[in-house]
Amino acid sequence: MYIQEEIQALNALSRSLIQGLTPDDPKQAVDALRKVINYHDWRYYVLSEPIVSDYEYDVLFKELRAIEDAHPALLTADSPTQRVARALNEDFENVEHTIPMLSLDNSYNADDLMDFDRRVKELSGEAQVAYTVEPKFDGASIALIYENDILTRAATRGNGRFGDNITNNAKVIKSIPLKANFSQYGIRKIELRGEVIIEKNTFEAMNASRIENGQDPFQNARNTASGGLRMKDPNQVAQRGLEAFIYQIGYVQDDAGEELKIGQSYSQHANTDMLYQLGFKVPTEERGLFKSMDEVIAFTSFWEDKRDDYNYEIDGLVVKVDDYRLQTKIGATSHHPRWAMAYKFKAKQATTKLLDIDYQVGRTGAITPVAKVEPVFLAGVTISSISLHNEDQIKEKDIRIGDTVLIERAGDVIPYVVGPVKDARTGSEKPFQFIQTCPSCASDLVKPGSEAAWRCVNIECPAQAEERMIHFVSKGAMDIDGLGKDIVKRFMQEGLITSIPDLYQLDYEKILQLEGWKEKSVENLKKGLEASKGNPSWRLMVGLGVRHVGSTMAKALAQQVNHLLDFQDWTTEQLVDLEDVGPKVAESLQEFFTNPQNVDTIKALEGLGVNVHRGEAAGAASQQLAGKTFLFTGSLTQFTRDEAKAMVEDHGGKVLSGVSTKLNYLVAGEKAGSKLKKAEALGTIEVIDEVTFLSMLKDMIA
């Protein structure tokens, strides 16, 4: 989308604007701010290579909005500020697609694909046909119309002919450009087809937060994305973490209103490249162009193995005739195009026996029932425990102890119980009854009227204290090197810690007396705890477990105050006025920062040297990886991708989304595929494993 000279100029302009050197002329200021904000949106949402902090981005965005508010005549439909829609969508207008959005015929094996290849050759009269193969994203289909380079309409697939007008909601999805320079190709009007999806890590984090807050988890990412598109409040849509991949051009019209041959060429593959250059998120490394069906089949086998490592839900691949002229010649039925076929991956389900239901106590007191099942091998792992989330879900599905149950891995990652196989019942199954007292402290459980979860409200509950401590030291929170779940549990059992401030007052002489602890491991623990004192204050906010506040929200909130306890003086109105802070979050913040125990904990931590101010404490080694770039590929066993990204970014480094000459280190896990091959082919990238990465990180920040 941008050539190197433009990137250099935009980087320089961005630095000037962040430093407050905004042009005095409002029109010039607006133009400059829009240019850099659109540029940073492209880097973040399309390339996944941000070069400014969230705070710096917010400075630019708020400056633009302030100027537009002061000069309404300068506001245009393609301004980045128009992504934030304040009005509700009371009703969704039914609109007709420019051309029907057809379904795809399905194939499940190599024989089906060979039959498809034979039919394509017969219908086209060609002896050799090239195919483009792309991921079949498991999300919600969307159609976008651009007129005179401006996004004018977005619609759901609907019944294929008519869909819901969701333009306001689409505008808050930042991977959808509000403006794209189609006019350089002589295009006045164009309709694009794509899929709205949620990244796996985003979906997992969203569900973890919902479960912790007593809400039902979303069943799968596809339905969550589809439901998000049709929410009435665009601000809630923005919180769903939706992304849009564009994979097809449907209709094109020139300046005279005449239908054009599609795009800049007759090639699906080339036109996808064109869309990428225009700023759209498209399948890049994930797709391929092949000369024969034998090559296509080899590619499907590669993806069948790799799908678990991919960041997005895909249920197969789409095989398309690459030449648009042949597509037209081959044609379509009333149901599906004859020039394309979906290759569906095998379903990953299994049946097993539900032996019993145990219970876990979360750090907020939420009680989660857990199914204990006969161990079963599914999608590469052996499963013996599965979260049942809450009482309502169990009763709704009529799950009984002793049932044969159908299980599935949601997104091939998280196992869940689809439901019982009722035909397999013998009459010996036991109906489910939720416990009435906490399994940790025996206190009576309560169920707030608006929540689905039962809770233990005893603040002295040992299980809650343990879970709070484990969360505090985790990589997503304070990220204390040398402390993990098992060590926290052991320290609590030994009486070394009973509260979070105790972590910074450990008796190291007693620790040395414990089996397995040596001088070196104690020294590493000391270093890890000392380093954590310099963490940015948003990490402390996450570590202390403010309800409804994840890392993104915490980063934004921590920039609003000089000291975390300044939130004691904030009113609900002040909090709700902040971007993306709703009444529920505001209520949670007020409840947390007016709780005497929480205030005492923060004061105690501050007294022990933990940073509670905006930014990072003096001396924090936060820029030791500055200028270094990383990419993670394959199955990771030492940490998740989110944890890896946090480790790099917390010390000034960057995580790239693809292999390029800008990449310094490729961290390759098990079953590393195309990215590893590309890195090795370039010869300029250092390929390391997870253990080497962790060791290198320790050396760099020591």
C-alpha positions in Angstrom: 0.0 0.0 0.0 2.9 2.4 0.8 6.2 2.6 -0.9 9.4 3.1 1.1 9.6 6.9 0.5 6.0 7.3 1.7 6.7 5.2 4.8 9.7 7.3 5.7 7.8 10.5 5.2 4.8 9.3 7.3 7.1 8.1 10.1 8.6 11.6 10.2 5.2 13.3 10.1 3.9 11.0 12.8 6.8 11.9 15.2 6.2 15.6 14.6 2.4 15.3 15.3 3.0 13.2 18.4 5.4 15.9 19.7 2.6 18.5 19.3 3.9 20.1 16.1 0.5 20.2 14.4 0.0 22.7 11.5 -1.8 25.9 12.6 -4.1 25.7 9.6 -7.1 23.3 10.6 -7.4 21.9 7.1 -3.7 21.0 6.9 -3.8 19.6 10.4 -6.8 17.4 9.7 -5.2 16.1 6.5 -1.9 15.3 8.2 -3.6 13.6 11.2 -5.8 11.5 8.9 -2.8 10.4 6.9 -0.8 9.2 9.8 -3.7 7.6 11.6 -4.7 5.6 8.5 -1.1 4.6 8.1 -0.9 3.4 11.7 -4.2 1.5 11.3 -2.7 -0.3 8.3 0.4 -1.2 10.2 -1.5 -2.5 13.2 -4.6 -4.2 11.7 -3.2 -5.4 8.4 0.5 -6.0 9.0 0.4 -6.5 12.7 3.6 -4.3 12.9 2.7 -1.3 15.0 5.4 1.3 15.5 3.7 3.7 18.0 2.3 2.9 21.4 -1.4 2.9 22.2 -1.0 6.1 24.1 0.7 7.9 21.2 -2.0 6.7 18.8 -4.6 8.0 21.2 -2.9 11.4 21.2 -3.2 11.6 17.4 -6.8 10.4 17.4 -8.0 12.8 20.1 -6.3 15.7 18.4 -8.0 14.9 15.1 -11.4 14.6 16.8 -10.9 17.9 18.7 -10.1 19.8 15.4 -13.1 18.2 13.6 -15.4 19.1 16.6 -14.2 22.7 16.3 -14.5 22.8 12.5 -17.5 20.6 11.5 -17.1 21.6 7.9 -13.9 19.6 7.7 -15.5 16.3 8.8 -15.7 13.8 6.0 -17.1 10.2 5.7 -13.7 8.7 5.4 -12.2 10.3 8.5 -10.9 7.7 11.0 -13.1 9.3 13.7 -16.1 8.0 11.8 -15.3 4.5 12.8 -16.6 5.3 16.3 -20.3 5.3 15.9 -22.3 6.6 18.8 -25.8 6.0 17.6 -27.6 2.6 17.9 -28.8 0.5 15.0 -32.4 0.2 15.8 -33.2 -1.9 12.7 -31.1 -3.4 10.0 -32.3 -2.5 6.5 -32.6 -5.4 4.1 -30.4 -4.7 1.0 -29.9 -6.5 -2.3 -26.4 -7.7 -3.3 -25.0 -6.4 -6.6 -24.7 -10.1 -7.6 -25.8 -13.1 -5.6 -23.5 -14.5 -2.9 -23.5 -18.1 -3.8 -22.6 -21.1 -1.6 -19.7 -23.4 -2.4 -19.9 -27.0 -3.3 -18.0 -29.2 -0.8 -15.3 -31.9 -1.1 -13.8 -34.0 1.6 -11.0 -36.0 0.0 -8.5 -36.1 -3.0 -11.0 -38.0 -5.1 -13.5 -35.2 -4.9 -10.9 -32.7 -5.9 -9.8 -34.8 -8.9 -13.5 -35.0 -10.0 -13.7 -31.3 -9.7 -10.6 -30.8 -11.8 -12.0 -33.2 -14.5 -15.3 -31.2 -14.7 -13.5 -27.9 -14.8 -11.4 -29.1 -17.8 -14.5 -30.4 -19.6 -16.4 -27.2 -19.1 -13.5 -24.9 -20.0 -12.1 -27.0 -22.8 -8.6 -26.5 -21.4 -6.1 -29.3 -20.9 -4.3 -27.4 -18.1 -5.9 -25.2 -15.5 -4.2 -23.1 -12.8 -5.8 -22.9 -9.3 -5.7 -20.4 -6.5 -6.1 -22.0 -3.0 -7.0 -19.9 0.0 -8.0 -20.6 3.6 -11.8 -21.2 4.1 -12.3 -18.9 7.1 -14.9 -20.1 9.6 -16.6 -16.7 10.2 -19.4 -14.5 8.9 -19.5 -13.5 5.2 -19.7 -9.8 4.4 -20.1 -7.7 1.2 -18.5 -4.3 0.9 -19.3 -1.6 -1.6 -17.0 1.2 -2.4 -18.1 4.2 -4.6 -15.6 6.9 -5.7 -13.1 5.2 -3.3 -15.3 5.6 -0.2 -16.9 2.7 1.7 -20.6 3.3 1.2 -22.2 0.0 2.3 -21.5 -3.2 4.1 -24.0 -6.1 4.3 -24.2 -9.6 5.7 -24.6 -12.5 3.3 -28.2 -13.1 4.4 -29.9 -15.5 2.0 -27.4 -14.9 -0.8 -29.6 -12.3 -2.6 -30.5 -10.0 0.3 -28.5 -9.2 3.4 -28.7 -6.8 6.4 -27.1 -3.4 6.0 -24.4 -3.3 8.7 -22.4 -0.3 7.5 -22.2 1.4 10.9 -20.9 -1.8 12.5 -18.4 -2.5 9.6 -16.9 1.0 10.1 -15.6 0.1 13.6 -13.7 -3.0 12.2 -10.3 -1.3 11.6 -9.0 -3.8 9.1 -11.8 -2.5 6.7 -10.5 0.7 5.0 -13.0 3.6 5.0 -11.3 4.7 1.8 -9.3 2.8 -0.9 -7.8 4.2 -4.1 -9.7 2.1 -6.6 -10.0 5.1 -8.9 -6.3 4.6 -10.0 -7.6 1.5 -11.8 -10.5 3.3 -13.4 -13.0 1.8 -11.0 -15.9 4.0 -9.8 -17.9 1.3 -8.0 -16.8 -2.1 -6.7 -18.3 -4.8 -4.5 -15.9 -7.0 -2.4 -16.5 -10.3 -0.6 -14.9 -11.3 2.6 -15.2 -13.0 5.9 -15.4 -11.4 9.4 -13.6 -13.5 12.0 -12.0 -13.4 15.5 -8.4 -14.5 16.1 -8.1 -17.6 18.3 -6.2 -15.8 21.1 -8.7 -13.0 21.2 -11.6 -15.4 21.4 -9.9 -17.4 24.2 -9.2 -14.3 26.2 -12.8 -13.1 25.7 -14.2 -16.3 27.0 -11.8 -16.5 29.9 -13.0 -13.0 30.9 -16.7 -14.0 30.5 -16.3 -17.1 32.6 -14.4 -15.3 35.3 -17.2 -12.7 35.4 -20.0 -15.3 35.7 -21.1 -15.0 32.1 -21.8 -17.8 29.7 -18.8 -18.3 27.4 -19.3 -18.0 23.6 -19.6 -21.4 22.1 -17.4 -20.7 19.0 -15.7 -17.9 17.2 -17.9 -18.1 14.1 -21.1 -17.4 15.9 -19.5 -14.7 18.0 -18.3 -12.9 14.9 -21.7 -13.3 13.2 -23.6 -12.1 16.2 -21.1 -9.2 16.6 -21.9 -7.9 13.2 -25.6 -7.6 14.0 -25.3 -5.9 17.5 -27.2 -2.7 17.8 -24.5 -0.7 19.5 -21.4 -0.3 17.2 -19.3 0.4 20.4 -20.0 -3.1 21.6 -19.1 -4.4 18.1 -15.7 -2.6 18.4 -15.0 -4.6 21.6 -15.5 -8.0 19.9 -12.0 -7.9 18.3 -13.4 -8.5 14.8 -11.2 -8.6 11.7 -12.1 -8.8 8.0 -10.3 -10.8 5.4 -11.2 -9.9 1.8 -10.9 -12.8 -0.7 -12.9 -11.9 -3.8 -14.0 -9.1 -6.1 -17.7 -9.5 -7.0 -18.6 -6.7 -9.2 -16.8 -3.7 -10.8 -18.1 -0.6 -12.6 -16.1 2.1 -14.5 -16.6 5.9 -14.5 -19.3 5.7 -17.1 -21.3 3.1 -15.2 -20.3 0.2 -17.4 -19.4 -3.2 -15.9 -15.7 -3.8 -16.1 -13.6 -6.9 -16.3 -12.7 -7.6 -12.7 -9.9 -5.6 -11.3 -6.5 -5.0 -12.8 -6.1 -8.4 -14.5 -7.9 -11.7 -15.2 -6.3 -13.4 -12.3 -7.8 -14.1 -8.8 -4.3 -14.4 -7.4 -3.2 -11.0 -8.9 -6.3 -9.2 -7.9 -5.8 -10.4 -4.3 -2.4 -8.8 -4.5 -4.0 -5.6 -5.7 -6.4 -5.6 -2.8 -3.5 -6.0 -0.4 -1.7 -3.0 -2.0 -4.9 -1.0 -1.5 -4.8 -1.7 2.3 -7.1 -4.7 2.7 -6.3 -7.7 4.9 -6.1 -10.6 2.6 -4.7 -14.2 2.8 -1.0 -13.7 1.9 1.4 -16.5 2.9 -1.6 -18.7 3.6 -2.6 -19.0 -0.1 -1.0 -20.6 -3.1 -1.1 -20.6 -6.9 -0.8 -24.1 -8.5 -0.4 -25.4 -12.0 -2.2 -28.7 -11.4 -4.6 -30.5 -9.1 -1.9 -32.8 -7.8 -0.1 -29.7 -6.4 -3.4 -28.5 -4.9 -3.9 -31.9 -3.1 -0.4 -31.7 -1.7 -1.2 -28.2 -0.3 -4.4 -29.5 1.3 -2.4 -32.2 3.1 0.1 -29.6 4.4 -2.8 -27.4 5.7 -4.6 -30.4 7.3 -1.5 -30.8 9.6 -0.9 -27.0 10.0 -4.4 -25.8 10.8 -4.0 -26.1 14.6 -1.1 -23.7 14.5 -2.9 -21.1 12.4 -4.1 -18.0 14.3 -7.6 -18.1 12.9 -10.4 -20.6 12.7 -10.5 -22.4 9.3 -12.6 -25.4 8.5 -11.0 -26.1 5.1 -9.6 -24.5 2.0 -11.2 -22.9 -1.1 -9.9 -24.0 -4.5 -10.7 -21.5 -7.3 -9.9 -21.5 -11.0 -7.4 -18.6 -11.1 -8.3 -17.2 -14.6 -11.5 -15.1 -14.5 -12.1 -15.6 -18.2 -12.3 -19.4 -17.5 -14.5 -18.7 -14.5 -17.0 -16.9 -16.8 -16.9 -19.7 -19.3 -17.4 -22.4 -16.7 -20.3 -20.5 -15.1 -22.4 -21.4 -12.1 -25.6 -23.2 -11.0 -28.3 -21.4 -9.0 -26.6 -22.7 -5.9 -22.8 -22.6 -6.4 -20.1 -21.5 -8.9 -18.8 -24.4 -10.9 -15.3 -22.9 -10.9 -14.7 -23.1 -7.1 -14.9 -25.8 -4.5 -14.4 -26.0 -0.7 -12.2 -28.7 0.6 -13.4 -29.4 4.1 -11.1 -30.6 6.9 -12.2 -33.7 8.9 -14.4 -32.9 11.9 -12.6 -33.3 15.3 -15.1 -34.9 17.6 -15.1 -37.9 19.9 -17.4 -39.7 22.4 -16.4 -40.7 25.9 -18.0 -41.4 29.3 -18.6 -38.7 31.9 -17.3 -40.2 35.2 -17.9 -37.3 37.6 -18.2 -33.6 38.0 -15.7 -31.7 40.2 -15.5 -28.0 41.0 -12.9 -25.3 40.7 -12.9 -22.0 42.6 -11.7 -19.0 40.6 -9.9 -15.9 42.0 -13.2 -13.9 42.1 -15.0 -16.8 43.8 -16.7 -18.1 40.7 -17.4 -21.8 41.0 -16.8 -23.7 37.7 -18.0 -27.3 37.3 -15.5 -29.5 35.6 -16.3 -32.8 33.8 -14.0 -35.7 34.6 -14.2 -38.1 31.6 -12.6 -41.3 30.5 -9.4 -40.2 28.8 -9.9 -39.8 25.1 -7.4 -38.9 22.3 -8.8 -36.0 20.2 -7.0 -33.7 17.7 -3.5 -34.5 19.0 -4.1 -34.4 22.7 -5.5 -36.7 25.4 -8.5 -35.1 27.2 -9.6 -36.1 30.7 -11.1 -32.9 32.1 -13.5 -30.4 30.4 -15.0 -27.2 31.8 -18.8 -27.2 31.9 -18.8 -23.5 32.6 -21.9 -23.1 34.8 -25.1 -24.8 36.2 -27.4 -23.4 33.5 -25.4 -25.0 30.7 -25.4 -28.4 32.3 -29.1 -28.3 32.9 -29.9 -26.9 29.5 -28.0 -29.8 27.8 -29.4 -32.3 30.4 -25.9 -33.7 31.1 -25.9 -36.5 33.7 -23.1 -38.3 35.5 -22.5 -41.6 33.7 -23.6 -40.2 30.3 -21.8 -41.0 27.1 -21.0 -37.5 25.8 -20.0 -36.0 22.5 -17.0 -33.7 22.9 -15.3 -31.4 20.5 -12.3 -29.1 20.5 -13.6 -25.6 19.9 -11.3 -24.2 17.2 -9.4 -27.4 17.6 -8.0 -25.9 20.9 -10.5 -25.8 23.8 -12.4 -29.0 24.5 -16.1 -28.7 25.3 -19.0 -31.0 25.8 -21.4 -30.7 22.8 -24.0 -32.8 24.7 -25.1 -36.2 25.9 -25.7 -39.2 23.6 -29.2 -39.8 25.0 -29.7 -43.0 23.0 -26.8 -44.6 24.8 -28.4 -44.1 28.3 -29.0 -47.2 30.4 -31.0 -45.7 33.2 -28.1 -45.7 35.7 -27.1 -42.1 34.9 -27.4 -39.6 37.8 -29.1 -36.2 37.3 -26.8 -33.3 38.1 -27.2 -31.2 41.3 -24.9 -28.2 41.9 -23.1 -28.0 45.2 -24.4 -25.6 47.9 -21.1 -24.9 49.7 -17.6 -23.9 48.6 -15.4 -26.9 48.0 -12.4 -25.0 49.5 -13.8 -23.2 52.6 -17.3 -24.7 53.0 -19.0 -21.3 52.9 -22.5 -21.1 51.5 -22.5 -20.2 47.8 -24.5 -17.3 46.4 -25.8 -16.6 42.9 -26.3 -12.9 42.0 -29.5 -12.4 40.0 -27.8 -11.1 36.9 -25.1 -13.8 36.7 -24.9 -17.4 35.6 -22.2 -18.5 38.1 -22.4 -19.5 41.7 -19.8 -17.7 43.9 -18.1 -18.0 47.2 -18.1 -14.6 48.8 -15.7 -15.4 51.6 -12.7 -13.1 51.0 -10.6 -15.4 53.2 -11.3 -18.4 51.0 -7.9 -20.2 50.5 -8.7 -21.3 46.9 -9.4 -17.7 45.9 -6.3 -16.4 47.5 -4.2 -19.0 45.7 -5.8 -18.3 42.3 -5.3 -14.5 42.9 -1.6 -15.1 43.6 -1.2 -17.4 40.6 -2.8 -14.7 38.4 -0.7 -11.9 39.8 2.6 -13.6 38.9 1.4 -14.9 35.5 3.0 -13.7 32.2 -0.2 -11.8 31.3 0.0 -9.8 34.5 3.2 -9.0 36.5 5.2 -11.7 34.5 7.5 -12.6 37.4 10.4 -14.7 36.1 11.1 -17.6 38.4 7.6 -17.8 39.8 4.9 -20.1 38.4 1.7 -21.8 39.4 3.4 -24.8 41.2 5.9 -22.6 43.1 3.1 -20.3 44.3 1.1 -23.3 45.5 4.1 -24.7 47.3 5.0 -21.4 48.9 1.4 -21.0 50.2 1.4 -24.6 51.6 4.7 -23.9 53.4 3.3 -20.6 54.8 5.8 -18.4 53.1 3.1 -16.3 51.5 -0.5 -15.5 52.4 -1.0 -12.2 50.5 0.3 -10.6 47.4 2.7 -8.1 49.2 4.3 -11.2 50.8 5.9 -12.0 47.5 8.2 -9.0 47.9 9.1 -10.0 51.4 10.1 -13.6 51.0 12.3 -15.4 53.5 15.0 -16.6 51.1 16.8 -18.5 53.9 13.7 -20.7 54.4 13.3 -21.2 50.7 16.9 -22.5 50.5 15.9 -25.2 53.0 13.1 -26.5 50.7 13.9 -29.5 48.5 15.0 -28.6 45.0 16.0 -25.0 45.8 19.6 -23.9 45.3 21.5 -20.6 45.5 21.1 -20.1 41.7 17.4 -20.6 41.6 16.9 -18.3 44.6 19.0 -15.7 42.9 16.9 -16.0 39.8 13.7 -15.6 41.8 15.1 -12.5 43.5 16.0 -11.0 40.1 12.6 -11.8 38.7 10.8 -10.1 41.6 13.1 -7.1 41.6 12.6 -6.7 37.8 8.8 -6.9 38.2 8.8 -3.8 40.5 9.6 -1.7 37.4 6.6 -3.0 35.3 4.3 -0.4 33.9 1.4 0.2 36.2 -1.2 -1.3 33.8 0.4 -4.7 34.6 -0.2 -4.2 38.3 -3.9 -3.3 37.5 -4.3 -6.5 35.6 -2.4 -8.5 38.3 -4.7 -7.2 41.0 -7.6 -8.5 39.1 -9.9 -5.6 38.5 -13.1 -7.2 37.1 -13.9 -6.5 33.4 -10.5 -4.9 32.9 -8.1 -6.8 30.6 -4.7 -5.8 29.4 -5.9 -3.5 26.6 -8.3 -1.6 28.9 -5.7 -1.5 31.7 -3.1 0.1 29.3 -5.6 2.8 28.4 -6.7 3.4 32.0 -3.2 3.6 33.4 -2.4 6.5 31.0 -5.3 8.6 32.6 -3.8 8.9 36.0 -0.4 9.7 37.6 -1.0 7.2 40.4 -3.4 4.2 40.4 -5.0 5.4 43.6 -6.1 8.6 41.8 -9.0 6.5 40.6 -10.4 6.8 44.1 -11.5 10.3 43.2 -13.0 9.6 39.9 -16.8 9.7 39.5 -18.9 7.2 37.4 -19.5 10.0 34.9 -15.8 10.7 34.5 -15.1 7.0 33.9 -17.9 6.4 31.4 -16.7 9.4 29.5 -13.4 7.5 28.7 -13.2 5.6 25.4 -14.6 2.1 25.6 -15.5 2.4 29.3 -19.1 1.4 29.9 -21.2 1.4 33.0 -20.2 -2.1 34.0 -16.4 -1.3 33.8 -17.0 2.0 35.6 -18.8 0.3 38.4 -16.1 -2.3 38.7 -13.4 0.3 38.9 -15.2 2.3 41.6 -15.9 -0.8 43.6 -12.2 -1.9 43.4 -10.5 1.4 44.2 -12.8 2.2 47.1 -12.3 -1.2 48.7 -10.1 -0.6 51.8 -8.3 -3.9 51.4 -7.4 -3.2 47.7 -6.2 0.3 48.7 -4.1 -1.1 51.5 -2.6 -3.7 49.1 -1.6 -1.0 46.6 -0.1 1.1 49.3 1.8 -1.8 50.7 3.2 -2.7 47.2 4.2 0.9 46.6 6.1 0.8 49.9 7.9 -2.3 48.8 9.1 -0.5 45.6 6.4 -1.7 43.1 5.6 0.9 40.4 2.1 2.4 40.8 2.7 5.5 38.6 2.0 6.2 35.0 4.6 4.5 32.7 7.4 2.5 34.2 9.6 2.9 37.2 13.0 4.5 36.8 15.6 1.9 35.7 13.1 -0.5 34.2 14.8 -2.5 31.5 11.9 -1.8 29.0 13.9 -1.0 25.9 16.6 -3.7 25.8 15.0 -5.3 22.7 14.5 -1.9 20.9 15.1 -2.3 17.2 14.9 -6.1 17.3 12.0 -8.0 15.5 10.6 -11.4 16.2 8.1 -13.8 14.7 6.8 -17.0 16.3 5.7 -20.1 14.2 4.7 -23.7 14.8 3.3 -25.2 18.0 4.6 -23.4 21.1 5.0 -25.3 24.4 6.8 -22.9 26.7 4.4 -20.0 26.3 1.4 -18.8 24.3 1.7 -16.4 21.3 0.1 -13.6 23.5 2.7 -14.2 26.2 5.5 -14.3 23.7 4.3 -11.0 22.2 4.0 -9.4 25.6 7.6 -10.5 26.5 9.0 -8.9 23.4 7.0 -5.7 23.5 7.5 -5.1 27.2 11.2 -4.7 26.5 10.9 -2.5 23.4 10.9 -5.2 20.6 8.4 -5.8 17.9 6.6 -9.0 16.8 6.0 -9.1 13.0 3.2 -11.0 11.2 5.3 -12.4 8.4 8.7 -13.4 7.2 10.6 -10.5 5.5 14.1 -9.0 5.4 13.1 -6.8 8.4 12.9 -9.9 10.6 15.8 -10.6 13.0 14.6 -13.7 14.8 12.2 -16.5 13.9 11.3 -18.6 17.0 10.2 -22.0 15.6 8.1 -24.4 17.6 7.1 -27.9 16.6 5.7 -28.5 13.1 7.0 -25.1 11.9 6.0 -24.8 8.2 6.1 -22.3 5.4 7.5 -19.4 7.6 10.5 -21.6 8.6 11.2 -22.5 5.0 11.0 -18.9 3.8 13.3 -17.7 6.6 15.9 -20.4 5.8 15.7 -19.4 2.1 16.3 -15.8 2.9 19.4 -16.7 4.9 19.5 -13.4 6.8 17.2 -14.5 9.7 18.4 -16.2 12.8 16.2 -19.2 13.5 16.0 -20.2 17.2 13.8 -22.5 19.4 11.7 -21.5 22.4 14.4 -22.4 25.0 17.0 -20.3 23.2 14.5 -17.4 23.0 13.9 -17.5 26.7 17.6 -17.8 27.5 18.4 -14.9 25.1 15.7 -12.8 26.6 17.2 -13.3 30.1 20.7 -12.4 28.9 19.4 -9.2 27.1 17.5 -7.9 30.1 19.9 -9.0 32.8 
